[in-house]
Amino acid sequence: MQHQSLRIGLFGFGVVGEGLYKVLQQTPSLKAELTKVCIKHPEKKRNAPTQLFTTDKNNLLWDEAINVIVEVTDDADAAFEIVATALRNGKAVVSANKKMLAEHLPDLLQIQLETGSSLLYESAACASIPVIRNLEEYYDNDLLHAIKAIVNGSTNFILTKMFEEQLSFSEALLLAQQSGFAESNPVLDVEGYDAVNKWALLLNHAYGIVEHPNKILFTGIQSIHTADAQVAQEKKYEIKLVAQAKKLKEGNVAAFVLPQFTKSDEPLSFVKNEYNGVVIESGFADKQFFYGKGAGSFPTASAVLSDIAALRYQYKYEYKKLYHHQPHTLTHDFYLKVYLSFTDWHFIPKDDFEWIEEWHAGEERKYLVGVIHAQHLYNQNWWKANETSLILMPEPIIENVEIVKLKKRSLELAGVNL
C-alpha cells in the first residue's frame, strides 16, 4: 500500500467520524478519499453529502475498491464482526473501539497472523497521545520498568472540578455531561470500564500481556467522596484515576486501574480537565512524560488520521513484546498501600490488612491508611460497596520481599528475637 491512494470505508459518523471527515478535507496531501460511510440511522441530518452514506455494511466490506476500513462505532460486538470481516477480505483496518479491541484481542491477533492484514488503533488509547506506537517502537521489554497514566478524560475532568471548584461528585458529573465530556449514561467512564479497556491494550504493547480486562484489578471514581478530596488537600495530594503497571523483581507485572493520591510535584498532578497524561519509566531514559487531549472530535480524529497515514507505508504493529521477547505475566501477588474511607467499621475486613498505620474516626466518615494484598481486592467487592472509598497512596506497590523485610524490622523494633 506504499504511496498509493487510500480509499476509505467509514463505519460510524458520530463525534469522531464527523471529525475525521472534516480532517480529511483539510489534508489533501494524504491522498486518502472517503468513499462510503455506513450508518445506522439514515433519517438523521448530517453535515455531508447524502450519497456518501449507506446502511448496508456489505457496500463497504465487499467493495474491492475500498482498501481501508475505519471503524469508530460504539457497538463492540458489531464492530468485531466488521473488523474481522475486513481483515479477512484483505483490507487494512483502523479502529477507535477500545472495548471491542480489549475484549477480542486474542482473536484479532490470530486473524492478523493468518491474513497479514494491518490493524491499527492508536486512537483507542489516549486519543491524541501517540503512546501505542512509542511503546511498540521505542521501549524494549527488558528496559521498561513501569508505566502509569491518566487515560480517561471524563473522570479527570470530574476530579479537577471537585478539587479546584469544590464541587460534589454529582455536580461535577453534571458539568462534565453538559460540557460534552461525559455521556448521558456515564457508567463506562466513571466506573472505570473505559480506562481498563485502554489499559488492557497498552499492557500488550508494553509487556506482551494478553489478558481480558476483567482479569485486571480496577474501579472508577464513583465512590470518591467530598471528604476524600478534603483529606487529599490536607495531605497536599490530588486524586486521579491512575492506570499503572510495574515490573516486579520476580519478573511478573503488577497492573491495575484505581483512584490514587498523587503528589503535587508528580507529572500526573499537572494533568487537568479532559487531558490525558502518560509517564513511562525505563532503564536508561529514566522517566518520560506524554501529555495531550484524551477525548473530543478532533484529538481522536487526529490519531485516526495518523494511523491512516501510516498505512501508506504498509505499517503494522509487530507486537514485539509478545512475539519477539519473552512475554511477561500479569500477577495479583503483591501488596498495596491504600487509603480507605467509610461510614461503618462493620463493613471493613480489618483482618485482611497486613497492618494499619493510620486511622481517623470522624462523625460522618472514618478513614484508615493500611497495607493489603492485591488478591484480596481482586477477589472481593466490599471496597466498592456501602459508601466505601478506596484510594491508593503515592508509590502504592509493595513487593513480597519488601513485606518480609518490613515485618522483620517491625518485630526487631518491638524487641522480638528472630
DOPALUM-748710 format. One record per atom (N, C-alpha, C): x, y, z. Coordinates in pm, whole numbers, padded with zeros to 5 digits, always signed. Last residue first. Layout:
% DOPALUM-748710
XYZ;...
END
This chain:
% DOPALUM-748710
+01456-01289+06658;+01427-01372+06540;+01532-01480+06527;+01302-01142+06939;+01421-01208+06885;+01384-01301+06770;+01141-00839+06959;+01120-00982+06939;+01248-01041+06877;+01128-00563+06988;+01209-00641+07081;+01192-00790+07069;+01011-00409+06802;+00925-00448+06915;+01001-00534+07015;+01206-00393+06615;+01178-00272+06692;+01093-00302+06814;+01178-00652+06513;+01302-00613+06580;+01281-00490+06667;+00928-00637+06395;+00948-00727+06509;+01075-00691+06587;+00986-00456+06191;+00885-00422+06290;+00901-00507+06415;+01169-00598+06038;+01212-00475+06104;+01115-00435+06213;+01001-00800+05945;+01117-00834+06027;+01165-00713+06104;+00822-00651+05792;+00774-00726+05908;+00889-00760+06002;+00995-00553+05596;+00925-00459+05684;+00873-00529+05809;+01081-00791+05472;+01179-00705+05537;+01111-00610+05636;+00834-00882+05371;+00910-00965+05464;+01010-00879+05542;+00774-00674+05194;+00686-00701+05307;+00759-00781+05413;+00973-00705+05003;+00975-00586+05086;+00887-00603+05210;+00897-00938+04880;+01025-00936+04952;+01034-00814+05042;+00649-00856+04763;+00653-00957+04868;+00783-00953+04949;+00629-00496+04718;+00652-00633+04672;+00665-00728+04791;+00391-00252+04701;+00492-00310+04791;+00508-00457+04752;+00274+00032+04540;+00308-00109+04526;+00419-00149+04623;+00226+00312+04558;+00148+00219+04640;+00195+00074+04640;+00310+00595+04530;+00401+00479+04526;+00340+00362+04603;+00047+00739+04729;+00156+00754+04631;+00253+00637+04641;-00233+00515+04795;-00135+00614+04837;-00031+00631+04727;-00549+00470+04634;-00411+00429+04658;-00328+00546+04708;-00863+00458+04780;-00771+00539+04702;-00629+00494+04735;-01194+00365+04818;-01055+00320+04823;-00971+00403+04728;-01481+00409+05003;-01397+00471+04901;-01253+00426+04920;-01808+00288+05061;-01665+00277+05088;-01586+00335+04971;-02081+00266+05047;-02022+00400+05050;-01874+00398+05089;-02125-00011+05008;-02155+00053+05137;-02084+00188+05156;-01850-00122+04792;-01989-00119+04840;-02000-00036+04968;-01595-00174+04719;-01674-00099+04621;-01818-00078+04669;-01489-00332+04909;-01430-00199+04896;-01498-00115+04788;-01612-00578+04877;-01652-00496+04990;-01603-00352+04977;-01551-00760+04680;-01610-00635+04637;-01650-00543+04752;-01267-00978+04610;-01379-00931+04691;-01427-00795+04642;-01045-01042+04454;-01144-01147+04481;-01270-01098+04550;-00893-00808+04448;-00940-00866+04323;-01053-00966+04345;-00835-00768+04717;-00918-00671+04647;-00975-00730+04519;-00675-00990+04769;-00796-00968+04849;-00891-00872+04778;-00463-00946+04594;-00555-01056+04566;-00683-01043+04647;-00314-00742+04710;-00397-00711+04594;-00498-00820+04564;-00310-00711+05063;-00269-00787+04945;-00367-00761+04831;-00259-00391+05218;-00342-00508+05193;-00294-00579+05066;-00199-00148+05462;-00140-00231+05355;-00221-00359+05343;-00358+00174+05528;-00303+00044+05561;-00251-00029+05439;-00531+00426+05676;-00426+00401+05579;-00360+00270+05619;-00879+00510+05713;-00756+00447+05757;-00657+00445+05642;-01160+00706+05826;-01066+00659+05725;-00945+00596+05791;-01511+00781+05845;-01387+00738+05906;-01289+00703+05795;-01768+01031+05852;-01686+00932+05782;-01559+00903+05859;-01903+01172+06057;-01976+01118+05942;-01897+01008+05872;-01713+01214+06263;-01854+01192+06295;-01927+01124+06181;-01405+01023+06219;-01487+01144+06220;-01631+01112+06251;-01131+00872+06303;-01275+00847+06321;-01350+00979+06331;-00854+00748+06137;-00920+00870+06185;-01070+00842+06191;-00534+00589+06129;-00679+00584+06122;-00737+00710+06184;-00248+00421+06007;-00313+00549+06037;-00463+00528+06033;-00159+00169+05960;-00065+00262+06019;-00124+00400+06048;-00227-00163+05975;-00294-00032+05961;-00207+00070+06032;-00117-00455+05796;-00111-00362+05909;-00186-00234+05873;-00246-00630+05627;-00119-00668+05689;-00093-00581+05811;-00596-00685+05634;-00485-00591+05624;-00360-00648+05693;-00794-00860+05693;-00730-00874+05562;-00608-00783+05547;-00904-00785+05932;-00806-00893+05936;-00736-00916+05801;-01099-00598+05866;-00971-00550+05921;-00863-00658+05919;-01315-00554+05643;-01249-00677+05693;-01107-00643+05743;-01573-00332+05705;-01432-00339+05669;-01368-00465+05728;-01828-00291+05797;-01815-00333+05657;-01669-00358+05615;-01802-00194+06054;-01861-00327+06036;-01838-00381+05895;-01724+00066+06056;-01619-00035+06066;-01672-00175+06034;-01885+00287+05837;-01905+00191+05947;-01794+00086+05943;-01818+00457+05630;-01912+00507+05732;-01920+00416+05854;-01490+00533+05492;-01611+00452+05506;-01698+00512+05615;-01182+00518+05307;-01279+00594+05387;-01413+00522+05382;-00853+00426+05288;-00988+00373+05281;-01079+00460+05367;-00555+00412+05110;-00639+00495+05197;-00781+00444+05178;-00303+00157+05085;-00429+00220+05046;-00481+00313+05155;-00054-00016+04931;-00078+00076+05043;-00196+00165+05005;-00061-00352+04831;-00091-00213+04800;-00111-00134+04929;+00140-00632+04721;+00064-00558+04822;+00045-00413+04779;+00100-00917+04504;+00175-00804+04556;+00086-00730+04655;-00013-01095+04289;+00064-01134+04407;+00158-01020+04448;-00141-01081+04059;-00204-01009+04169;-00132-01038+04300;+00016-01042+03734;+00004-01105+03865;-00075-01016+03960;+00081-01121+03396;+00007-01037+03491;-00007-01111+03623;+00397-01182+03257;+00272-01237+03308;+00210-01140+03408;+00566-01101+02946;+00552-01101+03090;+00414-01154+03129;+00714-01282+02675;+00606-01200+02731;+00603-01210+02883;+01026-01251+02552;+00952-01338+02642;+00841-01255+02706;+00996-01115+02219;+01053-01119+02353;+00981-01228+02432;+00849-01132+01990;+00995-01129+01976;+01069-01123+02109;+00574-01133+02051;+00628-01232+01958;+00781-01240+01955;+00529-00936+02251;+00457-01064+02252;+00527-01170+02171;+00678-00719+02194;+00689-00772+02330;+00622-00909+02341;+00603-00664+01927;+00739-00711+01957;+00748-00775+02095;+00393-00623+01743;+00369-00686+01874;+00500-00748+01924;+00407-00486+01512;+00482-00612+01515;+00456-00689+01644;+00159-00318+01341;+00214-00348+01472;+00286-00482+01465;+00259-00190+01021;+00183-00286+01103;+00243-00288+01243;+00257+00011+00729;+00292-00005+00870;+00199-00105+00937;+00265+00083+00461;+00246-00058+00497;+00283-00086+00643;+00255+00346+00417;+00389+00286+00419;+00384+00143+00472;-00004+00411+00444;+00058+00439+00313;+00195+00373+00303;-00056+00372+00709;-00089+00264+00616;-00031+00287+00476;-00004+00614+00826;+00095+00507+00842;+00070+00392+00746;-00241+00751+00774;-00117+00793+00705;-00012+00684+00712;-00408+00618+00952;-00435+00610+00807;-00309+00646+00729;-00292+00697+01194;-00291+00556+01155;-00315+00539+01006;-00348+00972+01181;-00209+00927+01188;-00197+00780+01148;-00628+00969+01188;-00559+01017+01068;-00414+00970+01065;-00666+00885+01451;-00714+00802+01341;-00641+00839+01211;-00562+01112+01574;-00496+00983+01594;-00538+00884+01487;-00745+01303+01492;-00604+01320+01454;-00527+01190+01470;-00979+01217+01612;-00969+01207+01466;-00823+01222+01421;-00921+01289+01875;-00933+01148+01840;-00918+01128+01690;-00910+01574+01847;-00797+01498+01901;-00802+01350+01865;-01173+01626+01730;-01051+01644+01652;-00929+01574+01713;-01362+01536+01942;-01371+01505+01799;-01237+01512+01728;-01256+01400+02260;-01300+01506+02169;-01289+01466+02023;-00975+01316+02471;-01112+01300+02423;-01144+01416+02329;-00728+01375+02564;-00766+01235+02558;-00905+01210+02508;-00467+01591+02476;-00611+01573+02493;-00648+01426+02472;-00152+01524+02646;-00236+01569+02536;-00383+01544+02564;+00177+01411+02712;+00062+01489+02757;-00020+01532+02636;+00427+01206+02854;+00348+01240+02735;+00217+01306+02781;+00744+01186+02993;+00607+01227+03016;+00541+01269+02885;+00981+00957+03122;+00938+01044+03012;+00788+01065+03025;+01251+00873+03335;+01108+00897+03319;+01082+00992+03202;+01518+00689+03199;+01454+00735+03322;+01306+00758+03296;+01645+00571+02992;+01586+00702+02964;+01522+00764+03088;+01724+00322+03093;+01826+00422+03062;+01769+00562+03040;+01486+00180+03176;+01617+00158+03236;+01716+00270+03214;+01190+00388+03217;+01271+00282+03154;+01411+00282+03211;+00866+00485+03258;+00995+00476+03327;+01073+00359+03270;+00630+00713+03147;+00696+00586+03118;+00835+00590+03182;+00323+00856+03194;+00461+00858+03243;+00520+00720+03222;+00075+01036+03029;+00140+00905+03042;+00284+00926+03087;-00245+01195+03041;-00100+01200+03058;-00045+01061+03078;-00518+01386+02906;-00457+01261+02948;-00307+01283+02965;-00776+01633+02976;-00647+01590+02923;-00605+01454+02979;-01002+01751+03072;-01020+01635+02984;-00889+01584+02926;-00856+01858+03379;-00974+01855+03293;-00975+01732+03203;-00494+01816+03389;-00622+01869+03435;-00732+01845+03331;-00198+01716+03508;-00294+01680+03404;-00434+01718+03452;-00026+01749+03714;-00044+01864+03626;-00148+01838+03516;-00005+01506+03830;-00080+01608+03903;-00108+01731+03817;+00166+01364+03669;+00023+01341+03651;-00062+01440+03728;+00427+01446+03761;+00373+01491+03631;+00223+01475+03618;+00437+01554+04105;+00434+01447+04006;+00377+01497+03874;+00416+01745+04299;+00527+01759+04204;+00533+01646+04102;+00202+01671+04457;+00189+01793+04377;+00301+01811+04275;+00124+01319+04435;+00194+01433+04494;+00193+01552+04399;-00190+01162+04424;-00068+01199+04354;-00007+01321+04420;-00385+00891+04518;-00331+01020+04560;-00203+01045+04482;-00602+00726+04287;-00473+00734+04357;-00445+00876+04401;-00827+00475+04170;-00802+00612+04214;-00674+00617+04298;-00695+00229+03937;-00757+00264+04064;-00736+00413+04093;-00611-00036+03760;-00665+00098+03734;-00746+00136+03857;-00309-00237+03735;-00441-00207+03789;-00482-00069+03740;-00045-00477+03767;-00118-00379+03686;-00258-00361+03741;+00270-00619+03792;+00154-00574+03867;+00085-00465+03786;+00428-00877+03623;+00386-00738+03616;+00262-00716+03702;+00723-01077+03704;+00583-01058+03667;+00548-00909+03672;+00985-01063+03806;+00964-01063+03662;+00821-01048+03617;+01050-01028+04067;+01047-01167+04019;+01012-01177+03871;+01023-00752+04093;+01158-00811+04096;+01159-00954+04044;+00778-00632+03851;+00825-00666+03984;+00960-00737+03978;+00693-00364+03657;+00759-00494+03653;+00819-00522+03790;+00377-00211+03674;+00516-00212+03720;+00571-00352+03712;+00122+00011+03578;+00184-00121+03562;+00329-00110+03603;-00187+00188+03613;-00046+00170+03646;-00003+00027+03620;-00405+00454+03585;-00374+00320+03534;-00225+00299+03552;-00576+00655+03811;-00447+00622+03752;-00443+00475+03709;-00760+00921+03869;-00782+00782+03832;-00661+00739+03751;-00641+01128+04135;-00651+01099+03994;-00689+00952+03976;-00629+01380+04372;-00681+01247+04342;-00696+01233+04191;-00340+01532+04525;-00458+01538+04441;-00505+01395+04418;-00207+01638+04846;-00220+01547+04734;-00335+01591+04644;-00173+01756+05097;-00110+01815+04978;-00100+01717+04862;-00327+01669+05298;-00201+01598+05281;-00121+01650+05161;-00548+01830+05257;-00474+01842+05383;-00337+01778+05372;-00634+01730+05012;-00581+01866+05018;-00502+01889+05146;-00723+01475+05094;-00615+01487+04997;-00552+01626+05004;-00936+01546+05260;-00820+01477+05317;-00700+01492+05224;-01104+01655+05063;-01056+01739+05172;-00933+01678+05239;-01157+01433+04906;-01087+01546+04846;-01031+01638+04953;-01300+01287+05092;-01173+01234+05042;-01089+01345+04980;-01532+01437+05120;-01440+01428+05234;-01304+01374+05192;-01659+01385+04881;-01604+01519+04903;-01505+01519+05019;-01560+01059+04763;-01644+01146+04845;-01577+01283+04859;-01576+00820+04512;-01498+00928+04570;-01590+01028+04639;-01713+00625+04381;-01726+00627+04527;-01644+00738+04593;-01654+00647+04111;-01793+00659+04153;-01811+00670+04303;-01423+00623+03975;-01426+00730+04075;-01565+00745+04135;-01354+00276+03929;-01351+00414+03881;-01355+00512+03997;-01133-00010+03941;-01259+00057+03970;-01245+00199+03918;-00956-00322+03900;-00993-00185+03862;-01119-00139+03932;-00734-00569+03804;-00795-00504+03920;-00829-00360+03884;-00801-00767+03521;-00724-00656+03576;-00801-00594+03693;-00963-00941+03402;-00853-01001+03478;-00768-00893+03547;-01134-00802+03244;-01186-00846+03373;-01082-00921+03457;-00991-00760+03003;-00998-00653+03104;-01049-00700+03240;-00787-01044+02926;-00917-00979+02920;-00923-00871+03028;-00449-01016+02816;-00546-01054+02919;-00676-00978+02896;-00144-01042+02721;-00273-01052+02655;-00373-01106+02756;+00154-00865+02739;+00049-00928+02817;-00082-00925+02738;+00372-00732+02643;+00333-00855+02576;+00224-00931+02649;+00424-00487+02760;+00483-00604+02821;+00447-00737+02753;+00320-00281+02594;+00427-00252+02689;+00500-00378+02732;+00118-00388+02442;+00228-00322+02371;+00345-00288+02463;-00043-00493+02649;+00008-00579+02542;+00129-00515+02475;-00108-00272+02798;-00028-00376+02861;+00031-00471+02756;-00276-00135+02625;-00142-00082+02648;-00051-00185+02715;-00512-00291+02639;-00440-00274+02511;-00296-00231+02536;-00580-00260+02906;-00557-00394+02854;-00481-00388+02722;-00628+00013+02917;-00509-00040+02983;-00478-00181+02936;-00869+00039+02785;-00750+00100+02726;-00624+00039+02785;-01027-00097+02972;-01018-00145+02834;-00894-00090+02765;-01000+00069+03193;-00938-00064+03198;-00933-00128+03060;-01140+00302+03107;-00996+00308+03138;-00933+00170+03137;-01402+00208+03078;-01331+00265+02964;-01180+00262+02987;-01459+00131+03344;-01458+00033+03235;-01381+00083+03114;-01483+00311+03558;-01352+00261+03521;-01345+00164+03404;-01709+00445+03627;-01683+00321+03700;-01557+00248+03650;-01715+00662+03453;-01694+00688+03595;-01666+00561+03674;-01743+00539+03186;-01634+00628+03225;-01612+00627+03376;-01966+00374+03194;-01842+00323+03137;-01722+00408+03177;-02169+00546+03304;-02116+00432+03379;-01980+00387+03326;-02313+00767+03213;-02167+00779+03228;-02099+00659+03291;-02538+00845+02995;-02517+00729+03082;-02366+00715+03101;-02466+01075+02864;-02584+01081+02950;-02587+00961+03044;-02102+01098+02884;-02227+01060+02820;-02343+01076+02918;-01881+01375+02917;-01937+01251+02972;-02071+01225+02906;-01815+01605+02788;-01705+01515+02822;-01753+01385+02884;-02003+01802+02739;-01979+01704+02635;-01866+01609+02663;-02082+01970+02937;-01967+02014+02856;-01932+01916+02745;-02277+01826+03064;-02317+01948+02994;-02207+01999+02902;-02117+01628+03179;-02218+01592+03079;-02258+01714+02997;-01968+01782+03358;-01899+01705+03253;-01995+01666+03142;-02174+01873+03524;-02099+01969+03443;-02025+01899+03330;-02245+01628+03640;-02343+01701+03560;-02273+01803+03470;-02008+01573+03780;-02054+01484+03674;-02152+01555+03582;-02008+01778+03969;-01901+01773+03869;-01939+01684+03752;-02235+01708+04118;-02230+01839+04049;-02124+01837+03939;-02159+01458+04217;-02277+01468+04130;-02278+01600+04054;-01932+01527+04376;-01919+01436+04262;-02035+01452+04166;-01933+01884+04440;-01956+01746+04478;-01940+01658+04354;-01667+02123+04391;-01798+02067+04356;-01810+01927+04415;-01440+02279+04427;-01506+02221+04543;-01649+02172+04513;-01288+02356+04218;-01410+02434+04241;-01494+02381+04356;-01071+02185+04225;-01047+02327+04202;-01169+02414+04229;-01177+01925+04290;-01066+01985+04362;-01063+02137+04348;-01390+01879+04121;-01409+01853+04264;-01299+01921+04345;-01272+01934+03875;-01376+02026+03925;-01402+02004+04074;-01099+01713+03857;-01046+01850+03854;-01147+01948+03913;-01279+01502+03851;-01192+01517+03966;-01131+01657+03973;-01396+01549+03595;-01478+01549+03717;-01391+01572+03841;-01174+01521+03425;-01249+01646+03428;-01328+01657+03558;-01113+01254+03470;-01016+01356+03509;-01081+01493+03516;-01333+01128+03362;-01312+01120+03506;-01212+01225+03553;-01291+01203+03089;-01415+01235+03159;-01395+01234+03311;-01044+01100+03002;-01062+01244+03017;-01184+01282+03097;-00847+00843+03096;-00988+00877+03075;-01011+01024+03105;-00587+00791+03161;-00630+00752+03027;-00777+00784+03000;-00304+00867+03313;-00444+00909+03318;-00497+00888+03178;-00058+00619+03399;-00123+00713+03309;-00261+00752+03357;+00258+00453+03405;+00134+00493+03471;+00075+00611+03395;+00492+00198+03389;+00413+00293+03312;+00287+00326+03392;+00825+00067+03436;+00690+00099+03482;+00624+00198+03386;+01052-00034+03298;+01030-00062+03440;+00884-00043+03480;+01176-00162+03021;+01057-00087+03061;+01021-00123+03205;+01376-00325+02940;+01416-00198+02998;+01297-00116+03048;+01267-00547+02821;+01350-00568+02939;+01384-00437+03010;+01132-00434+02595;+01060-00503+02702;+01141-00509+02831;+01219-00111+02481;+01247-00253+02487;+01181-00313+02611;+01047+00141+02327;+01082+00085+02458;+01100-00066+02450;+00986+00208+02058;+01094+00276+02130;+01141+00200+02253;+00772+00081+01930;+00894+00107+01856;+01012+00149+01942;+00556+00037+02110;+00594-00063+02010;+00736-00043+01960;+00540+00274+02251;+00567+00150+02323;+00614+00040+02228;+00480+00443+02034;+00603+00461+02110;+00640+00336+02189;+00232+00348+01956;+00344+00336+01863;+00478+00357+01933;+00083+00413+02190;+00097+00275+02142;+00218+00260+02052;+00094+00694+02221;+00159+00608+02320;+00179+00466+02267;+00049+00969+02112;+00094+00851+02036;+00165+00749+02125;-00242+01129+02209;-00107+01094+02254;-00061+00966+02184;-00505+01167+02131;-00402+01239+02057;-00260+01205+02099;-00621+00891+02284;-00656+00978+02170;-00532+01040+02105;-00582+00702+02480;-00524+00835+02499;-00537+00927+02378;-00655+00451+02267;-00595+00475+02399;-00527+00611+02400;-00753+00445+02014;-00829+00373+02115;-00773+00393+02255;-00587+00559+01825;-00692+00644+01882;-00770+00576+01994;-00431+00346+01736;-00372+00448+01822;-00478+00531+01893;-00476+00105+01593;-00577+00160+01684;-00517+00259+01784;-00465-00112+01305;-00406-00005+01386;-00514+00060+01471;-00398-00398+01140;-00500-00339+01227;-00431-00239+01318;-00326-00539+00824;-00285-00447+00931;-00406-00394+01006;-00299-00886+00729;-00359-00753+00719;-00323-00669+00842;-00222-01143+00749;-00117-01046+00720;-00170-00905+00705;-00392-01354+00815;-00417-01277+00694;-00302-01185+00653;-00299-01477+01049;-00348-01559+00939;-00355-01481+00808;-00233-01265+01218;-00131-01363+01182;-00171-01442+01058;-00483-01143+01240;-00373-01070+01177;-00261-01165+01136;-00622-01342+01377;-00664-01306+01241;-00553-01231+01169;-00485-01335+01624;-00481-01455+01541;-00519-01424+01396;-00553-01081+01719;-00413-01116+01696;-00400-01236+01603;-00828-01114+01744;-00776-01018+01647;-00628-01043+01618;-00844-01300+01951;-00896-01334+01819;-00839-01242+01712;-00726-01150+02166;-00668-01277+02119;-00714-01316+01979;-00908-00916+02179;-00768-00905+02136;-00708-01039+02093;-01168-00863+02248;-01145-00961+02140;-00999-00965+02095;-01166-00669+02444;-01238-00793+02470;-01209-00902+02367;-01018-00461+02326;-00973-00523+02451;-01038-00659+02473;-01170-00395+02097;-01032-00438+02085;-00985-00514+02209;-01418-00315+02207;-01410-00427+02113;-01269-00482+02106;-01328-00097+02361;-01398-00209+02424;-01391-00334+02334;-01213+00084+02177;-01129+00018+02277;-01197-00101+02344;-01231+00164+01870;-01326+00098+01960;-01250+00016+02065;-01114+00277+01659;-01106+00354+01784;-01186+00287+01894;-00921+00129+01393;-01034+00128+01485;-01006+00215+01607;-00847+00050+01065;-00817+00144+01174;-00939+00150+01263;-00730-00205+00851;-00835-00154+00940;-00775-00058+01042;-00694-00320+00514;-00635-00268+00636;-00747-00205+00719;-00838-00612+00368;-00839-00467+00387;-00764-00431+00515;-00875-00881+00323;-00752-00820+00277;-00746-00670+00291;-01088-01000+00437;-01105-00960+00297;-00983-00883+00245;-01011-01021+00697;-01012-01145+00617;-01031-01115+00468;-01053-00755+00773;-00917-00811+00773;-00910-00936+00686;-01336-00741+00750;-01250-00654+00670;-01108-00710+00662;-01418-00927+00944;-01451-00948+00802;-01360-00867+00713;-01320-00805+01178;-01274-00939+01140;-01299-00966+00993;-01462-00560+01178;-01316-00561+01170;-01264-00697+01124;-01732-00650+01196;-01687-00562+01088;-01537-00573+01068;-01727-00797+01433;-01766-00862+01307;-01717-00781+01188;-01659-00593+01613;-01570-00707+01595;-01601-00779+01464;-01882-00422+01594;-01751-00375+01548;-01655-00492+01526;-02083-00567+01715;-02093-00539+01571;-01957-00498+01515;-01974-00559+01977;-01998-00686+01909;-02006-00667+01758;-01953-00280+02042;-01836-00368+02044;-01857-00496+01965;-02052+00013+01920;-02107-00121+01939;-01994-00223+01929;-01984+00261+01839;-01988+00238+01983;-02046+00101+02017;-01740+00308+01570;-01874+00293+01623;-01867+00274+01775;-01534+00343+01385;-01542+00432+01501;-01684+00428+01558;-01320+00206+01158;-01434+00170+01243;-01432+00255+01370;-01226+00210+00831;-01211+00283+00957;-01337+00259+01038;-01066+00016+00595;-01189+00030+00673;-01154+00103+00803;-00920+00044+00281;-00907+00074+00423;-01045+00085+00486;-00984-00002+00018;-00870-00078+00073;-00844-00050+00221;-01235-00035-00210;-01206+00018-00077;-01095-00066-00015;-01270-00190-00429;-01201-00062-00448;-01165+00002-00315;-01420-00406-00355;-01277-00427-00377;-01200-00298-00395;-01655-00422-00117;-01615-00337-00229;-01464-00347-00247;-01729-00549+00110;-01706-00632-00007;-01675-00551-00133;-01764-00353+00304;-01678-00469+00335;-01642-00550+00211;-01942-00166+00194;-01806-00127+00229;-01714-00250+00238;-02174-00296+00145;-02130-00200+00044;-01988-00151+00069;-02223-00429+00378;-02159-00503+00269;-02111-00413+00156;-02368-00259+00537;-02225-00274+00565;-02152-00345+00452;-02600-00034+00448;-02560-00171+00417;-02409-00186+00434;-02667+00224+00462;-02697+00144+00582;-02655-00002+00563;-02464+00498+00352;-02538+00375+00326;-02566+00307+00460;-02355+00817+00217;-02399+00727+00324;-02475+00604+00273;-02299+00991+00017;-02185+00932+00084;-02227+00818+00177;-02523+01116-00070;-02478+01000-00147;-02358+00930-00083;-02544+01342+00093;-02630+01228+00118;-02578+01101+00050;-02251+01511+00214;-02341+01475+00104;-02417+01345+00129;-02276+01630+00556;-02200+01567+00447;-02299+01529+00337;-02381+01661+00826;-02312+01766+00751;-02218+01707+00647;-02703+01508+00861;-02557+01508+00876;-02495+01611+00784;-02998+01405+01026;-02934+01505+00941;-02783+01509+00968;-03126+01075+01020;-03056+01180+01095;-02985+01275+00999;-03217+00867+00872;-03303+00984+00882;-03235+01102+00951;-03044+00651+00894;-03034+00736+00774;-03117+00864+00783;-02876+00515+01132;-02998+00596+01127;-02993+00693+01009;-02632+00381+01100;-02750+00309+01148;-02879+00384+01120;-02395+00388+00824;-02461+00445+00940;-02581+00360+00979;-02096+00397+00644;-02208+00314+00687;-02263+00367+00819;-01973+00579+00377;-01991+00578+00522;-02113+00494+00557;-01722+00581+00122;-01856+00547+00166;-01858+00542+00319;-01473+00714+00069;-01558+00663-00038;-01702+00642+00005;-01247+00948+00126;-01356+00883+00198;-01462+00844+00095;-00916+00915+00024;-01052+00953-00016;-01154+00875+00065;-00603+01045+00061;-00697+00948+00117;-00838+00997+00090;-00375+01204+00027;-00428+01124-00083;-00515+01009-00031;-00256+01385+00190;-00257+01247+00235;-00302+01152+00124;-00303+01635+00091;-00173+01575+00061;-00166+01428+00103;-00545+01724+00194;-00545+01661+00061;-00413+01593+00027;-00669+01780+00463;-00536+01719+00440;-00532+01648+00305;-00923+01863+00503;-00819+01963+00523;-00678+01908+00500;-01080+01642+00475;-01099+01751+00379;-00987+01854+00386;-01001+01501+00701;-00959+01452+00569;-00975+01560+00462;-01136+01650+00897;-00990+01649+00894;-00939+01603+00758;-01403+01587+00844;-01357+01726+00831;-01205+01733+00820;-01402+01310+00895;-01448+01362+00765;-01395+01503+00742;-01327+01308+01164;-01236+01254+01063;-01272+01305+00925;-01559+01417+01278;-01431+01485+01293;-01331+01438+01190;-01742+01220+01219;-01757+01350+01153;-01628+01431+01164;-01631+01020+01387;-01647+01000+01243;-01660+01131+01168;-01649+01133+01645;-01519+01101+01586;-01528+01088+01434;-01929+01176+01673;-01833+01282+01704;-01699+01255+01634;-02043+00963+01413;-02071+01043+01532;-01965+01149+01549;-02057+00777+01211;-02043+00919+01176;-02089+01004+01294;-01955+00454+01113;-01982+00547+01223;-01958+00690+01181;-01713+00333+00914;-01827+00288+00994;-01843+00381+01113;-01591+00407+00594;-01602+00450+00733;-01729+00395+00797;-01352+00322+00365;-01489+00295+00403;-01501+00319+00553;-01124+00489+00153;-01168+00457+00289;-01318+00429+00295;-00847+00443-00030;-00992+00459-00045;-01057+00401+00079;-00541+00596-00081;-00621+00516+00009;-00769+00547-00012;-00288+00573-00330;-00404+00641-00273;-00484+00543-00188;+00043+00462-00237;-00074+00462-00323;-00190+00533-00253;+00265+00446-00073;+00250+00564-00157;+00129+00560-00250;+00217+00107-00025;+00311+00217-00015;+00285+00323-00121;+00083-00120+00000;+00000+00000+00000;+00087+00126+00000;
END
